[in-house]
Amino acid sequence: MLNVRIDLAAFRHNIETIKSLAPDAAILPVIKADGYGHGMIPLAREALGCGVPMLGVGALEEGRTLRREKIAAPALLLDGILPNEAADAVKYRLTPVVFSVDVAKELNRVGKKEGKKIAVHLKFDTGMGRLGFTLRQAVDAILQIGKMRNVHVEGVMTHLASAGDIQSPQTDNQLRRFEGVLEAVKKAGLRPNYIHAANSDAIINYKQAHYGMVRPGIALYGFPSAEVKEAAFKPVMSVTSRLISVKDIPQGEGIGYNATYVTPRNKKVGVVLGGYADGINRLLSNRGVFIVRGRPVPIIGNVCMDMVMVDLSRVPSAAPGDEVVILGGDAPETTAEHWAELAGTIPYEIFCRLGVGPRAQRSYT
Ligand SMILES: *Cc1c(COP(=O)(O)O)cnc(C)c1O
């Protein structure tokens, strides 16, 4: 079992840091994918306590989970919906991101039937190549949807692909295109309450992308990829486990599947509970390092499904039951950034996998 500790004070600190970086913008905290593995519901409550006007989740099912947990605040469905999900989106008072006229039509139909105006945020693809009306579709979509009597264009948005990289011209290009879209929105007589474009990295690197609302995700969990000069974000998740076995293994013995590590001399070897099934990336095999009794203990051999072996040579007093710091704490070896580097990925993926594993036991402080 992995103990996943979530530091809500750090989460609040990170929200306040976003406020100081984007003082004129509303904050839409992005808590999709179970709050990047940190737990969507407790984070939703915490963020609402900090006064955010709206929550950002992914698909319809996540919005329904909020409602099931009696969270009534406005919630934006960032992944959008299909036409056959329109009725449920309305029923659960969720605000879909819309990038299809067909979906807007269906929402308009449901809205008419219920005598309601359905709030939507229109999304435009300014260069991410993912969700959003293309520039070619934009004007027509704005005009068509703008005329729908039971749809209210509450927001207009885009998503930036490379805001962590200030060398790249892509963000400036995307923002220029977005300005064109906003011009068309204005021309059509629409006055959205919220215009938004900035993820965490754009909040830090591109003040001109703040508009009226910002959409931080990873910064709230402590790890934007953009460098922050004026403020520091704090890690929110830390993960520990236990040694289930400690023993001496003689020189020349293989450790783990395929014996990718062979003991160069007699070794004290520990077995840690938790493996790739729990989000400990297999690429950490023979590379990652955990902490036992304040000392770094290198992973030896391949990471298994349920267990990881570590070299306890530097911790002669180690014993079964000892706590093992897997992620977090003060050591540079157990930061999400270091893990991500070793595993050829980004901290986002580390959290999403570690926090939601089948044996993750989350606790909140
Ligand atoms: C996930 C997501 C975000 C948050 O991005 P971060 O890089 O985690 O800050 C913002 N906007 C949209 C549309 C997203 O899907």
The ligand as a Tripos MOL2 file, in Angstrom:
@<TRIPOS>MOLECULE
LIG
   15    15     1     0     0
SMALL
NO_CHARGES

@<TRIPOS>ATOM
      1 C1         -5.2810   20.3910  -18.5340 C.3       1 LIG1
      2 C2         -5.6380   21.7130  -19.0650 C.ar      1 LIG1
      3 C3         -5.1630   22.9050  -18.4870 C.ar      1 LIG1
      4 C4         -4.1520   22.9270  -17.3650 C.3       1 LIG1
      5 O1         -2.8690   22.8440  -17.9120 O.3       1 LIG1
      6 P1         -1.5540   22.8780  -17.0060 P.3       1 LIG1
      7 O2         -0.4480   22.7720  -17.9800 O.co2     1 LIG1
      8 O3         -1.6380   21.6930  -16.1110 O.co2     1 LIG1
      9 O4         -1.5740   24.1590  -16.2670 O.co2     1 LIG1
     10 C5         -5.6310   24.0990  -18.9730 C.ar      1 LIG1
     11 N1         -6.4970   24.1330  -20.0080 N.ar      1 LIG1
     12 C6         -6.9520   23.0300  -20.6170 C.ar      1 LIG1
     13 C7         -7.8910   23.1320  -21.7400 C.3       1 LIG1
     14 C8         -6.5210   21.7890  -20.1820 C.ar      1 LIG1
     15 O5         -6.9670   20.6750  -20.7900 O.3       1 LIG1
@<TRIPOS>BOND
     1     1     2 1
     2     2     3 ar
     3     2    14 ar
     4     3     4 1
     5     3    10 ar
     6     4     5 1
     7     5     6 1
     8     6     7 2
     9     6     8 1
    10     6     9 1
    11    10    11 ar
    12    11    12 ar
    13    12    13 1
    14    12    14 ar
    15    14    15 1
@<TRIPOS>SUBSTRUCTURE
     1 LIG1         1 GROUP 0 **** ****
